[in-house]
Structures are given as C-alpha cells and as structure tokens.
Amino acid sequence: MSSNLFQLITSLRYDPLLIEAPFNQSAAHSLRGSPFLPLVLHRDRLLQAAGAFGWDDAAEALEADSGLQRLRDVCEDAVRDRSGPQRLRILLSESGELLGSAYPTDPRPFDLTVASTFNPSAPDSDETPYTGPIISVYIDTESTPQSMFTSYKTTSREHYTAARTRAEIAPDSRAEEVLLWNERGEITEGSIRNVAFWRDGGWVTPSAEGGCLAGVMRRWLIESERVREGRVLREEVVIGEWVLLSNGVEGCSLGKVFR
C-alpha cells in the first residue's frame, strides 16, 4: 500500500488531573507537569512505527528532546478547552508533518490505572476498585490476519471496522468491545483497546509477536509489572470472565466477556 494512503496515528488523553497523578508524572520524564497521558510513550510508539515503515523523515521529526517538545507543542495547540478532559488525535505523515485535533471525552477516576490492580480470583472479587462502567466484550466470529497494520497504529483501520460491524457495535460506541484473533487462533487485541486476561495469578496480555498493537498503556502496564506478555487462545476465553482493557485515552478499564 502506498504511504500516501495512510498516516501514523496515536490517540492520547489531555486531563488537568494528570498533572498531579503520580503514575503519569513518573512516565513523563523530562516533561514534568504534563497533562497528557503519558506523552513520552506516545512519541516512542510513533518513532517505532516510522522506523518499521522506513519513514526516515518522520522518524527524524520526533527524535531527541526537540522531537518530544515538538510533539508536546502540537498537543498543546490542539487543546482549545483546558477546563476538562480531551481526546487528542495525532497524525504523522511520511514527510514528518504532525497534525493534532482534540475532542471532549468522558471524565475518569483520578488513578487511570486502578483497574489493573483488580484480582478476579480473590474472595471479594465482586467488589472491584474500579468505579467506571463495565464494558461488554464479544469474541469476533472471524480471524484478522497479522500484518503491519495490526502491529502499528495507522489510519488504515478497515480490519477494526469490520470486526466491530460483525459484533454489531456502533462506530462511536465505547461501551462495547470486540476481541480480535489472528490466523493461528491467538487473541491479539480489541478494536480500540489492548486486552489482558487473568491467568495463573496475574494479568496476561497477548504477545506483540501475535500481531497486536503495542499500545502505550500496555507498555506502561508491562514495565510496571501489572501485566505480563503471554499467549491466549480464542478457545480459552470463557464467557463471563473479566478482561482488563487499556488505551492511551481511557487508561485502564474492566470488561466482561458476554459472547
């Protein structure tokens, strides 16, 4: 596919509460006091994708401290309403052009990672520390073959749209999620979130080798030892089990498999 037909993309959260959130500031590195979730990791994901596609100019635009500051400037310019949380959409072209847009998004708990501390096997597992809505999760009825466009986030998202259509999820719904699986029957991710399942005493997220997007919150969870990588087969997923969901706008959420 010609690179003119797609751009690299990352989506992140702006929220004044993130300036005081310890987990976010620990990931902000040189950008202390950042209201973005977490900006350095979004820069890293764009850099990694640019390298994978061989986009040298795009990679050069984001390298070093100047590239990180450039990304922050684009994010700052995109946020017009600073009174509440916003969902930012950042596009990176092959030539290195960065474009940002912002849209209102729902408020979330102060600690956006608290859902990852939930232990579904505990005796009191009916009482979760997570106060957000429980997302309805469905297993896709068809496989999504592994490709560059499942491993890296781009504007070429037809495979996610197809999975959501098969699951009868409305295009703008955030209350439902569909689990994608590759040609080997391995669960990879959701249509707009990374996923993890409770296995052998901890949360297990599908390995990047299976073709999932290496999301920023997924990376944070792995590096913080909240989740570990592993292999989860479609046939192993049980109706009624809990799913840990994550992305760069919502942080962490909990879902349950309904079908």
Beta strands, then each sheet from edge to edge (+ up, - down):
strand 1: 8-14
strand 2: 86-92
strand 3: 98-104
strand 4: 135-139
strand 5: 176-181
strand 6: 187-190
strand 7: 194-199
strand 8: 202-206
strand 9: 227-230
strand 10: 242-247
strand 11: 251-257
sheet 1: 1+ 2- 3+
sheet 2: 6+ 5- 4- 11- 10+ 7- 8+ 9+
end
